Amino acid sequence: MFHGFNKKSTEFLWGIRLNNDRGWFLEHKQDYKDTVDTPLRALADDVWSRLTDEDGLEIGYRVSRIYRDARRVRDGRPYKDSLWFSLEKDHEDWQSKPVFFFEISPEGYMIGMGMYQATPAYMKRFRARLDAHPAEFERIVADLSAQMNFDVHGEEYKRPKAEKDGILADWYNRKSIAVMTEGQGHAKLYKPGFVNTLCDEFRKLIPLYNFLVSLEDVPNQTETD
């Protein structure tokens, strides 16, 4: 059960940001386990339980490890200073599928949903749905905008696929899609009740999540960027 992060969680995240080396980490490894990893896993499990039991989402979850992939370390910093968990339908192909995510960093936290790297074929289906039924997506996004502040993320095509007006303009010409909202500081995360806040935020994203998931059932197409 999630009991909240605490000031030592914040201290550790800033500490690993400023002292990203094996010696410092080993001295503070227990602090990491007790004040960051354990509450993060508890938060993930509580949120997952509620969204599966109460909202009927068919998803699993995974929690990030603090160790960076040694094959990708180019700056000599072996540890992550931002940790996250994701709620996902397909663990094996999570990068190209819609996932919910929460991330904690030294500065604050982030809540969002989307795809890390959607396939060109998937985004082609996305644009086709927007062309065929624009009002459907406009309604989903308008409702979301009224409930929470979020930013739309995703690399845009250098040569737009089409010119769009209104709500669709910020979504149509992207290679992938994610929506995110950020919180400054960790004070809200110190309270056990943050699990309720996070569930509420994810629930606001469910209509968009369901829309994106529905595109996976369309017969596959190919497209060259």
C-alpha positions, 0 to 999 in steps of 0.5 A: 500500500502506498504511504507516500514519498517523503523528504528523504525521497527528494533528497535522494533524487537530488543527490543522485543528480549531483553525485551520479557515480557508483560510490555515492549510490552504494552509500545511499542504496538503502535510502533509494530502496526505502524512500524511492523504489518501495513507494514508487512500486506501491503507488504503481500497484495501488493505481493498477489495482484500481484501474483494473478492478474499478475501471475495467482496463486490461493492463499490466504495469512495470516500474523502471530500474535506476540503472541505466543501460550500460550499452547506452551510457555515453556521459559516464552517469550510470544511474537515472535521476528520474524514475517512472512506472507505466501501465500498459496493455502489451509489455513486449511492444510497449514503445509503439502502444498507448501507455499511462505513465507517472514519472518522479524527478528531482524537480517534480513529477509528470503524469501522462499517456501516449506512445513513445514511438508510434509506427508510421502505419499506426499514425496513418490510421490515426489520421484516417480516423480524424479525416473520417470522423473529426467530431469524434476526436474533437469531442474527446480532446475538448472534454480532456482540455476542460478537465486538466491542463496538458501539453501535446507531445510528439515529433512533427513531420517537417512536411505536414501531411495536411493543414488542419484548423482548430483542435486537430491542428495540434495533433494531426501532423505528428509522428507519435502522440503523448499528452502530459501534465507536470507538477512542481515539487513533491509536497503532494506526493508525500501524502498517501492520498496522492494515489487518489489524485493520480487515479483521477488524472489517469481516468480523465485520459481513459477516453483518449486511451480507448480511442488510441487503442481502438486504432490497433484493431484496424487492419495494418497498413504501410506507409513510407515517411 
